[in-house]
Amino acid sequence: MEQHLKSIKVGFIGGGNMASAIGAGLIRRGILNPDNVWVSSRTDRTHGFWRDLGARVTLKNNEVVNNCDIVFLTVKPHMLDDVLKSIVERRAGEKFETKLFISVLAGVSLDVLYVKLSTIVISPRIIRSIPNTPTMIGEGIIVYCSNNAEVKDLELVDMLFSYIGMSQTVSESLINSIGGLSGSGPAFAYLIIEALADGAVKMGVPRPMATKFAAQVLIGAGKMVLETGRHPGQLKDEVCSSGGTTITGVHAMEKGGVRGSMMNAVEAAVNKTNELTSRLK
Ligand SMILES: NC(=O)c1ccc[n+]([C@@H]2O[C@H](COP(=O)([O-])OP(=O)(O)OC[C@H]3O[C@@H](n4cnc5c(N)ncnc54)[C@H](OP(=O)(O)O)[C@@H]3O)[C@@H](O)[C@H]2O)c1
């Protein structure tokens, strides 16, 4: 299968953060052949990055669709109409059918994608996904759904995604809610790492050491949850001895309303995405 993936031509319309998280993740892991990766963008701002990876760059979106088997839509949601307008004029000999489109656009439903992509392709096969930026280092989360992709498309995409993180197909009704955790979550986690490090710095630990250890605390705690299968509350109880230091710190966190803040953060991110979905209906 890995050999098969190397022969697949993969395109990204939009060469920014999310394209580089997915594309660079797959190229650096040796899963995709950089010579088979095409990236288009509005300006050449990101072209140096892609050229250094060995990928092909262009300012023409139709070249990406024409040359690739799988086309990732990695622009911001409000840019999609311009992208499609730039593709609609088919040049002689260009083939747009038989492509699989994978959207990462937050909030844009399969129905809306189908209507919009139908302006350039008859009966487009579409996968809607929500990746996150840690895909760049193989530690991402990518959830996805589709109404009309073929089984072989889903198997291929699942295989591709599993090289850069946890990959899981989900019902479309859950996509926005999961995105508020997995897509926005890295930013929430960076804030926690920074805050834990600030606490240690306040208590005299040098900043680089504090940041490194704070990040490792989150990695270690996350792996404990995943690998032991134990409830986080149980793991927390096991660290908190009676009358001890850790329960004293936990009390300080609870007084600061950390649980409510975290829940509010996910809820706010999901509500914002749901607003976008309603606007685009
Ligand atoms: N960032 C996340 O963690 C995250 C998580 C989940 C989903 N998403 C989704 O990922 C998508 C992309 O976000 P991002 O953070 O990667 O955005 P970004 O870094 O701003 O990149 C957007 C890219 O689109 C290109 N572009 C703009 N107009 C274009 C056009 N008409 N034709 C071709 N390319 C065009 C830009 O070109 P230039 O380089 O020339 O400006 C840029 O390369 C969004 O829809 C977002 O909802 C992001």
Ligand as a Chemical Component Dictionary entry (heavy atoms), coordinates in Angstrom:
data_LIG
# 
_chem_comp.id                   LIG 
_chem_comp.type                 NON-POLYMER 
_chem_comp.pdbx_formal_charge   0 
_chem_comp.three_letter_code    LIG 
# 
loop_
_chem_comp_atom.comp_id 
_chem_comp_atom.atom_id 
_chem_comp_atom.alt_atom_id 
_chem_comp_atom.type_symbol 
_chem_comp_atom.charge 
_chem_comp_atom.model_Cartn_x 
_chem_comp_atom.model_Cartn_y 
_chem_comp_atom.model_Cartn_z 
_chem_comp_atom.pdbx_ordinal 
LIG N1  N1  N 0  -5.480  25.904 11.143 1  
LIG C1  C1  C 0  -6.126  24.889 11.744 2  
LIG O1  O1  O 0  -5.765  24.401 12.804 3  
LIG C2  C2  C 0  -7.325  24.296 11.052 4  
LIG C3  C3  C 0  -7.950  23.186 11.626 5  
LIG C4  C4  C 0  -9.000  22.594 10.932 6  
LIG C5  C5  C 0  -9.419  23.129 9.723  7  
LIG N2  N2  N 1  -8.811  24.249 9.225  8  
LIG C6  C6  C 0  -9.256  24.788 7.943  9  
LIG O2  O2  O 0  -8.151  24.815 7.064  10 
LIG C7  C7  C 0  -8.422  25.780 6.036  11 
LIG C8  C8  C 0  -7.149  26.506 5.718  12 
LIG O3  O3  O 0  -6.692  27.192 6.874  13 
LIG P1  P1  P 0  -5.183  27.634 6.989  14 
LIG O4  O4  O 0  -4.955  27.974 8.423  15 
LIG O5  O5  O -1 -4.305  26.632 6.329  16 
LIG O6  O6  O 0  -5.221  28.981 6.082  17 
LIG P2  P2  P 0  -3.966  29.823 5.534  18 
LIG O7  O7  O 0  -2.709  29.446 6.228  19 
LIG O8  O8  O 0  -4.404  31.242 5.533  20 
LIG O9  O9  O 0  -3.833  29.335 4.022  21 
LIG C9  C9  C 0  -4.776  29.651 3.049  22 
LIG C10 C10 C 0  -4.130  29.412 1.696  23 
LIG O10 O10 O 0  -5.123  29.625 0.699  24 
LIG C11 C11 C 0  -4.495  30.307 -0.381 25 
LIG N3  N3  N 0  -5.483  30.984 -1.229 26 
LIG C12 C12 C 0  -6.233  32.067 -0.963 27 
LIG N4  N4  N 0  -7.019  32.372 -2.023 28 
LIG C13 C13 C 0  -6.752  31.448 -2.968 29 
LIG C14 C14 C 0  -7.210  31.236 -4.286 30 
LIG N5  N5  N 0  -8.161  32.002 -4.844 31 
LIG N6  N6  N 0  -6.699  30.200 -4.982 32 
LIG C15 C15 C 0  -5.749  29.394 -4.435 33 
LIG N7  N7  N 0  -5.265  29.543 -3.196 34 
LIG C16 C16 C 0  -5.760  30.572 -2.465 35 
LIG C17 C17 C 0  -3.551  31.268 0.271  36 
LIG O11 O11 O 0  -2.615  31.712 -0.682 37 
LIG P3  P3  P 0  -1.421  32.714 -0.280 38 
LIG O12 O12 O 0  -0.388  31.828 0.357  39 
LIG O13 O13 O 0  -0.970  33.240 -1.580 40 
LIG O14 O14 O 0  -1.997  33.716 0.644  41 
LIG C18 C18 C 0  -2.966  30.348 1.365  42 
LIG O15 O15 O 0  -1.886  29.607 0.854  43 
LIG C19 C19 C 0  -9.540  26.665 6.555  44 
LIG O16 O16 O 0  -10.692 26.438 5.774  45 
LIG C20 C20 C 0  -9.776  26.211 7.976  46 
LIG O17 O17 O 0  -11.144 26.213 8.274  47 
LIG C21 C21 C 0  -7.757  24.820 9.855  48 
# 
loop_
_chem_comp_bond.comp_id 
_chem_comp_bond.atom_id_1 
_chem_comp_bond.atom_id_2 
_chem_comp_bond.value_order 
_chem_comp_bond.pdbx_ordinal 
LIG N1  C1  SING 1  
LIG C1  O1  DOUB 2  
LIG C1  C2  SING 3  
LIG C2  C3  SING 4  
LIG C2  C21 DOUB 5  
LIG C3  C4  DOUB 6  
LIG C4  C5  SING 7  
LIG C5  N2  DOUB 8  
LIG N2  C6  SING 9  
LIG N2  C21 SING 10 
LIG C6  O2  SING 11 
LIG C6  C20 SING 12 
LIG O2  C7  SING 13 
LIG C7  C8  SING 14 
LIG C7  C19 SING 15 
LIG C8  O3  SING 16 
LIG O3  P1  SING 17 
LIG P1  O4  DOUB 18 
LIG P1  O5  SING 19 
LIG P1  O6  SING 20 
LIG O6  P2  SING 21 
LIG P2  O7  DOUB 22 
LIG P2  O8  SING 23 
LIG P2  O9  SING 24 
LIG O9  C9  SING 25 
LIG C9  C10 SING 26 
LIG C10 O10 SING 27 
LIG C10 C18 SING 28 
LIG O10 C11 SING 29 
LIG C11 N3  SING 30 
LIG C11 C17 SING 31 
LIG N3  C12 SING 32 
LIG N3  C16 SING 33 
LIG C12 N4  DOUB 34 
LIG N4  C13 SING 35 
LIG C13 C14 SING 36 
LIG C13 C16 DOUB 37 
LIG C14 N5  SING 38 
LIG C14 N6  DOUB 39 
LIG N6  C15 SING 40 
LIG C15 N7  DOUB 41 
LIG N7  C16 SING 42 
LIG C17 O11 SING 43 
LIG C17 C18 SING 44 
LIG O11 P3  SING 45 
LIG P3  O12 DOUB 46 
LIG P3  O13 SING 47 
LIG P3  O14 SING 48 
LIG C18 O15 SING 49 
LIG C19 O16 SING 50 
LIG C19 C20 SING 51 
LIG C20 O17 SING 52 
# 
